[in-house]
Amino acid sequence: MPVNTFRGSASLTQSWNHFRFTVEDGVATITFDRPQKLNALTFQVYADLRDLLTELPERDDVRVLVITGTGRGFSSGGDVNEIIGELQKMDPRDLLAFTRMTGTVTQRMRDCPLPIIASLNGVAAGAGAVIALAADLRIMAMSATLSFLFTKVGLSGGDMGAAYLLPRLIGLGRASELLLLGEPVTAPRALAIGLANAVVEDRELGRETSGVARRLAEGPALAYAATKMLISKQMDMNLGAALELDSMTQALLMKSADHAEFYAAFREGRDPKWSGR
């Protein structure tokens, strides 16, 4: 069942024009598909990401989202010709509308109740690196790199929430290094500093990602959604507020169908059949 069962008149989007989108057995996959440009992002890609992330919680056929790319790149960030060149011509009002749109992508990734896996098949730079950062899990091919290179183009390293998310993930010192210097982070180093959850040989990336995605898709979706919400919301709470939110959330989940199914399965000596409710 969808996370939100209440819908208005608008129908869900049937096709997405600026990346490939597929759904199979509960796993949705966004594939950036401009390999000749290392999957550089355009205005339209940002807009489609923003809108798809709004719709995903309304779907009843998706339990986990994977984001990946084709070719040698995950995403090299904003297209220099199609975005950066055009931004030079814009007035402050339109520039603010653009930067707010890109920030909305990060916000909706964090607010989305579905677990999100970034499967990094190659270069993730600039906005591509932040999209990976905003995911819940990052699985990197050995040849992949992450580069928060905003200062290298004369912009703030705190783009799209990077200055908020990165220190909370890897600590202030390392985040300062990556955001100030903008140097590429190899997959082994990303794993060592906690930026990557797993690093695998390039040929194993699809299999590893699929295995993690399948495990999440077949698990207790409501429990995953609640856990993601608590991780995100408690980043700025004091301990007392966090414990109260924990208590209220856990009490609600104790009446969930999935928790009752766990107990029934335990008593009957079988594996639970999760419904996500």
C-alpha positions in Angstrom: 0.0 0.0 0.0 1.2 3.6 -0.6 2.5 5.6 2.4 -0.2 8.2 1.7 -3.5 6.6 0.8 -5.3 10.0 0.3 -5.1 11.4 -3.3 -6.7 14.3 -5.0 -7.7 14.6 -8.7 -4.2 14.7 -10.2 -3.0 11.5 -11.7 0.5 10.1 -11.3 3.0 10.9 -14.1 3.1 8.0 -16.6 6.5 8.8 -18.1 9.6 10.8 -17.3 11.5 12.4 -20.2 14.8 13.5 -18.7 16.0 10.2 -17.1 15.1 6.6 -17.3 12.6 5.4 -14.6 11.6 1.8 -14.0 9.8 -0.2 -11.3 10.3 -3.9 -10.8 9.2 -5.9 -7.8 9.0 -2.9 -5.5 12.3 -1.4 -6.6 12.2 1.9 -8.4 15.3 2.9 -10.4 16.2 6.4 -11.7 19.0 6.1 -14.2 20.7 9.3 -15.4 21.2 8.7 -19.1 23.4 11.2 -20.8 26.6 9.1 -20.8 28.3 11.3 -23.5 28.2 14.1 -20.9 28.9 12.0 -17.8 25.2 12.4 -17.0 25.4 16.1 -16.5 22.2 17.6 -15.1 19.9 20.0 -16.9 17.2 22.2 -15.7 14.7 19.6 -16.8 16.5 16.8 -14.9 16.3 18.8 -11.7 12.6 19.5 -12.3 11.8 15.9 -13.0 13.7 14.7 -9.9 11.8 17.2 -7.8 8.4 16.1 -9.1 9.1 12.3 -9.1 10.3 12.5 -5.5 6.9 14.1 -4.6 5.0 11.3 -6.3 6.9 8.3 -5.1 5.3 8.1 -1.6 1.9 8.1 -3.4 2.7 4.9 -5.4 1.6 1.5 -4.2 4.2 -0.4 -6.2 7.5 1.1 -4.8 9.3 0.3 -1.6 12.8 1.4 -2.3 14.5 3.8 -4.7 17.8 3.3 -6.5 19.6 6.2 -8.2 22.4 5.4 -10.7 23.9 6.4 -14.0 25.0 5.0 -17.3 28.5 4.9 -18.7 31.5 6.3 -16.8 29.5 8.7 -14.7 26.9 8.7 -11.9 26.5 12.5 -12.6 29.1 15.1 -13.2 26.7 17.8 -11.8 25.2 20.8 -13.6 25.8 20.9 -17.3 28.3 23.8 -17.9 26.7 24.7 -21.2 23.1 24.0 -20.5 22.9 25.3 -17.0 25.9 27.4 -15.9 26.0 29.3 -19.2 22.3 30.1 -18.9 22.5 31.1 -15.3 24.9 33.9 -16.3 22.0 35.5 -18.1 19.4 35.3 -15.3 18.3 38.0 -12.9 18.4 37.4 -9.1 14.7 36.3 -9.0 15.2 33.5 -11.5 18.6 32.5 -9.9 16.9 32.1 -6.6 14.1 30.1 -8.1 16.7 27.7 -9.6 18.8 27.3 -6.4 15.6 26.7 -4.4 14.5 24.0 -6.9 17.8 22.2 -6.6 17.6 22.4 -2.8 14.1 21.0 -3.0 15.5 17.9 -4.6 17.7 17.3 -1.5 14.8 18.1 0.9 12.4 15.7 -0.8 15.1 12.9 -0.8 15.4 13.3 2.9 11.6 13.6 3.5 10.8 10.7 1.2 9.7 7.7 3.4 11.3 5.2 1.0 14.9 4.1 1.6 17.1 5.6 -1.2 20.3 3.9 -2.5 22.8 5.8 -4.5 24.6 3.3 -6.7 27.7 5.1 -7.8 29.0 3.6 -11.1 31.5 6.4 -11.8 32.1 10.1 -11.3 29.8 11.9 -8.9 30.7 15.6 -8.9 29.1 18.8 -7.8 25.3 18.4 -7.6 25.8 14.7 -8.5 27.8 14.3 -5.3 25.2 16.0 -3.2 22.4 13.8 -4.7 24.5 10.8 -3.6 25.0 12.4 -0.2 21.3 12.9 0.3 20.6 9.2 -0.3 20.3 6.9 2.7 23.0 4.5 1.5 25.9 4.8 -0.9 27.3 1.8 -2.7 30.4 2.7 -4.8 32.1 0.9 -7.6 35.9 0.8 -7.1 36.4 3.2 -10.0 33.8 5.8 -8.7 34.8 9.1 -7.1 32.9 11.8 -5.2 33.9 15.5 -5.7 32.2 18.4 -4.0 33.8 20.8 -6.4 31.7 24.0 -6.0 34.5 26.2 -4.7 36.6 25.2 -7.8 34.0 27.0 -9.9 33.8 30.0 -7.6 30.7 29.0 -5.7 29.9 28.1 -2.1 30.7 24.6 -1.1 27.4 24.6 0.8 25.3 23.8 -2.3 22.0 21.9 -2.1 22.5 21.2 1.7 26.0 19.8 1.4 27.2 21.9 4.3 24.4 20.6 6.5 24.5 16.9 5.6 28.2 16.2 5.1 29.5 17.3 8.6 26.8 15.2 10.2 27.9 12.2 8.2 31.7 12.3 8.3 32.5 15.0 10.9 33.3 18.7 10.7 37.0 18.4 9.9 36.7 16.0 7.0 33.6 17.8 5.7 35.5 21.1 5.8 38.3 19.6 3.8 36.0 18.1 1.1 33.9 21.2 0.7 36.7 23.8 0.8 39.2 22.0 -1.4 36.8 20.1 -3.7 39.3 17.3 -4.4 38.0 13.9 -5.6 37.4 11.3 -3.0 38.2 7.8 -4.2 36.0 4.9 -3.3 38.4 3.3 -0.7 38.8 6.6 1.1 35.0 7.3 1.0 34.6 3.9 2.7 37.3 4.7 5.3 35.8 8.0 6.3 32.2 6.8 6.4 31.0 8.5 3.2 30.4 5.2 1.4 28.5 2.2 2.9 30.1 -0.3 0.6 32.7 -0.5 -2.1 32.7 -3.3 -4.7 34.5 -4.2 -7.9 32.9 -2.4 -10.9 31.4 -5.6 -12.3 29.7 -6.3 -8.9 28.0 -3.0 -8.5 24.7 -4.0 -10.0 24.5 -7.3 -8.1 25.4 -5.6 -4.8 22.9 -2.8 -5.3 20.2 -5.2 -6.3 20.8 -7.4 -3.3 20.5 -4.4 -0.9 17.5 -3.0 -2.7 15.7 -6.4 -2.7 16.3 -6.8 1.0 14.7 -3.4 1.7 11.9 -4.0 -0.7 11.0 -7.3 1.0 11.2 -5.9 4.5 8.9 -4.0 6.8 8.4 -0.8 4.9 6.5 1.1 7.7 9.4 0.4 10.1 11.9 1.6 7.5 10.0 4.8 6.9 9.7 5.5 10.6 13.5 4.9 11.1 14.4 7.2 8.2 12.1 9.9 9.6 13.7 9.6 13.1 17.2 9.8 11.7 16.4 12.9 9.7 14.3 14.8 12.3 16.5 14.0 15.3 19.6 15.5 13.8 18.6 18.9 15.3 16.8 17.8 18.4 18.0 17.6 22.0 18.0 14.1 23.6 14.7 14.7 25.5 12.8 15.7 22.4 14.4 12.8 20.5 13.4 10.3 23.2 9.8 11.5 23.2 9.6 11.2 19.4 11.1 7.7 19.7 8.5 6.8 22.3 5.5 8.0 20.3 6.8 6.4 17.1 7.5 3.0 18.7 4.1 3.0 20.5 2.4 3.5 17.2 4.4 0.8 15.4 3.7 -1.7 18.2 0.1 -1.6 16.9 1.2 -2.1 13.3 0.3 -5.2 11.2 3.9 -5.9 10.6 4.8 -6.0 14.3 1.8 -8.4 14.9 3.0 -10.5 12.0 6.5 -10.7 13.5 5.1 -12.1 16.7 2.8 -14.6 14.9 5.7 -15.8 12.8 8.0 -16.1 15.8 5.4 -18.3 17.6 4.9 -20.4 14.5 8.5 -20.8 13.7 8.4 -19.2 10.3 9.7 -16.1 8.5 7.5 -13.0 8.7 5.4 -12.0 5.6 5.7 -8.2 5.7 2.9 -6.1 4.4 4.3 -2.6 5.1 1.3 -1.7 7.3 
